[in-house]
Amino acid sequence: MFLAPYLLIIWAIFILMAGCTSDAHAFLYDQLVSFNMNLTPNYRDLLITSDIHFSNEFYVIQKIGHIVAFGLLYFLVLTTIKRFGISIILCSVYAVFTEVLQLHFNRNGRLFDVGVDLLGILLAYFLYKIFVVNPNKVYETSIENI
């Protein structure tokens, strides 16, 4: 795919911009981008789990956005470099990088979000394997195969 490297760069920049904009709600609903730099973030904030609220609609939308964004990123990286394992590693490193970087922009960078990003990456990996690599293979679904 000739456009894959260019789409990859654009998508990676979009993820970076979405992750670092000061107000995620304004970014999603009003398409407003603003940045507020913090040169001395508290890196322990990466470990906070008390702000996980699956009952909050916006929170769930954000997590679905993480899954889709990093799933698409994986597909674009894989299409560009054509190596499954290296693509997973590169996308995973980018997930960690974006969460740490969020702390520098007064956002809530969390390792939990890295896990959500990894879920998107792995989901894209399995979907690619099933529908692109082996589209005609019959997959059995039984307890014995797990």
N, C-alpha and C positions, 0 to 999 in steps of 0.2 A: 504494500500500500504506500504509494508515493507521498501522500499527505500526512502519514502517521507521525513523523518526527515533528512537523510543524504543529499539528493538533496536540501532540504531547506537550510541547513547550507552552502553548496557549493554555491548556488545561492545568498544567502545573502552576502557572502564574495565577490562574483563576482561583485554584485552591489556596494558594498563598495569600492572595488578596482577601478572599472570603474569611480565612482564618485570622487575619491580622486586623481587619477593620474593627473599629472600636465598638460598634453596636450591631450585633448579629441580627437582631430583630429589624432594625432599620435597613440593613443590607438586604434581607430576604423580602421584606414587604414593601419597602420604599425605594429600593435600589440605590441607597445612599452609602457612600464609602467615605470613611473618615479614619484617621489614624491618630493614636495617642501613645507616644513612646514612654516606656518605663525602663530606665537604664539599670535599675537594681531590683529585679524581680525576686520573689521568694520561690526558689526552685522546689521547696517542700510542697508547694501548692499542687504540684503534679500528682501527689499522693492522695489528695482530698477525694473522698467518695461520698461525703454527706450531701452533695448537691446533685445526686442522681435521683431524678424525679420522673419516672415513667408515666405518672398520672398527669403530667403537664404536657399539653398538646404541642406547644412550641419545642419543648425538649425532645419529644419523640420525632418531630419533623427534622430537627437538627441531626439526630442520630441516623435517621434514614438518609439524610444528606451525606453524612460521613460514609455510609455503606456504598451509596451510589457513586459518590465522587472518587473514592479509592478503588472501587471496582472498575470504573471507567479508566482511571489512571493505570491500573494493572493491564487492562486490555491494550491501551495505547503503548505502554512500555513493551509489552510482549510483541505487539505488532512491529515495533521499531527494532528491537534487538533479537527477537525470536529465540529467547532462552527462558524457559519456565522458571527455574530456580533463581536465576539472577534477577528476573523481573520481580519476583516476590521479595527478594532481599532489598532491591532498590526502592520499591514502594513502601516497604516496612520502615526503612531508614528515613524516607521522606515523611512518613506519618509521625515518627518520633520528632523529627526536625520541626515540623509545623506546630506540634503541641508545645514544644519548648519555646519556640519563637512567639507563640501567643502570649506567653507570660511577659514578654518584652513590650507587648502592645495592650496591656491591661485587660487581657482576655483570660478566660479560664482554661488554661492548658492542663489537660488531665491524662494520666496514663490509661484511665478507663477509655478515653476517646481513641487512644492508640489501639486498644483492643477492638473497638467498634470498627476502626479503619481496617484492621487485620481481617475482621469478619468479611468486610466488603472485598478485600483482596482475594481471600480464599474462596469466597462465593464465585467471584469472577473466574478464578482458576478452574474450579470444578465445572462451571457452566461452559467454559471454553473447551475443556477436555471432553465433555459430553456432547456438545452440539457442533463443535468444529473439528476436533481431532478424530472422534469416533461417532459420527452422527448415525451410523447404521447399527451400532452395537446394541444388543439388548441387555439391559441391566436388570438383574434379578434383585428383588427386594424381599429378603427373608432374614430372619434372625441369624441363621447359620452363616450368612455372608458378612456379618459385621465383625 
